Amino acid sequence: MGSLKKLETQEVKFGPNKSYFRRDMNNDGCIKVMASRSALLELVPETKKENLDVELPIFDPSKGTVVDLAVVGGGPAGLAVAQRVSQAGLSVCSIDPSPTLIWPNNYGVWVDEFEAMDLLDCLDTTWSGTVVYIDDQKKKHLDRPYGRVNRKQLKSKMLLKCISNGVKFHQAKGY
C-alpha cells in the first residue's frame, strides 16, 4: 500500500483544554478528519442569518380554509414532502417560523441521490469517492461520488417547486 501525499492540512487547537481537530486532504481529493471528543463538542458553526428574496403565497388561517396536508417544518425533508404531495394534486400548507431563512446546517449528500431528485445543480463541490476512517489503522474506500450542498440554491429550488405546485406558506412555530 503506497503512502498518500498530503496536499492540504489544517490544524486547530480549541480553548483552554487544547482540544484537537485536524483535517487533511490527500492527492486523491479525499478528506480525513481526526478530532478529539472535546474538539467536536466545542465546534460551533459560524452562521449569518440570510433570507431568500422569494415572495411566498401566504396561507391565511383566519379565512377558515382547509388543506389536505399541513407540513410542520420547512427544512429539506419538510419541503420535499410539501413538493411531492402538492405535485400529486393535494392542497398543502407549509408551516415554519422562518420560511425564507437559509438553513444554517451544511449538508453532504450522495451525488446519485441528488441526481435522482433533479438537484445536481444544487451541489457546490463533488468528490469522486470517499474514505471512511474507522481508526488510525483501518479505512474503507467508497467508490460513490459525494457532494456538498449549496444551501441557498437548494432551498430556492425547493421553494420555487412548492410555489409552482400551489403550496401556501404560514409563518409560525408548529408546537
Number of C-alpha atoms within 10 A of each C-alpha: 3 4 6 10 11 14 11 12 13 10 13 12 12 15 10 6 9 12 17 17 19 15 14 17 17 15 11 14 17 17 18 15 15 16 15 12 11 15 19 14 10 11 10 7 9 7 9 8 8 12 13 14 9 12 10 16 14 13 18 12 9 6 7 7 8 11 13 11 16 19 18 19 19 25 16 15 11 16 23 17 18 31 23 14 18 22 17 9 11 15 18 25 23 25 22 20 14 15 23 21 17 19 20 14 11 10 12 14 14 15 20 15 13 17 12 9 9 10 17 17 13 20 20 12 11 17 17 14 16 19 15 14 15 9 8 7 6 8 11 10 11 12 11 13 15 21 22 17 23 16 19 17 17 19 22 17 15 19 26 17 19 27 19 12 20 19 28 20 24 22 16 14 11 12 4
